Amino acid sequence: MPLASASSTFLCASSSPIRQSHRQLGIKPHWHRPLHSTQTANMSDDFEAVRNISGDQAKAILLTLCTNHVIRAKVASYAKRLDQEASSKKQKPESTIAICVQCDQPFYEEDNDETSCVHHDGLLEVNYKAEVWEEIDDDGPFGYEEDVPEGFNWNCCGKIGTSAGCIKSPHQADPEKSSKSDHAPESKPQNDE
């Protein structure tokens, strides 16, 4: 039995950078590096492999990934939100719940419409002029997007990181169909030969 879309979405969409590695290694987070066409092709293959994982395999993989405390906290957060959403609505037994890769919220496909999802389709960029950085004594702002969103601006609309989304669209459970630039694969370069 293929894995439900909510679980496969989690496995694909949980790409939050781990703070320690960025600071220790002095590297830029993933959103500052453009994808190459080979990475885009590998990403599609990876998503396809994840979509075909059985429920038992997915559980085994999640338990292994949960040895990392950051991933474990994210898994627990998703599980709690999915349980809350499922218990708050009386749905048909065949209803499928998923987590939107654009706004990070649980949703039922049959309730999804053109304005269900409110999100930013850009990336967070550091706002070095934000007052919050004066209070943080560290090696830099990388990895603080979730903890200190007021120190970042969205590059899609220029608004502060805490602002509500600037785009309304249907929820999307498939990262390859997401309009968010950190999920959507770049178009392949054209060969002019």
Summary of the structure (lengths in Angstrom):
residues: 193
radius of gyration: 17.9
end to end distance: 44.8
largest distance: 57.5
contacts: 502
relative contact order: 0.18
helix: 40%
strand: 11%
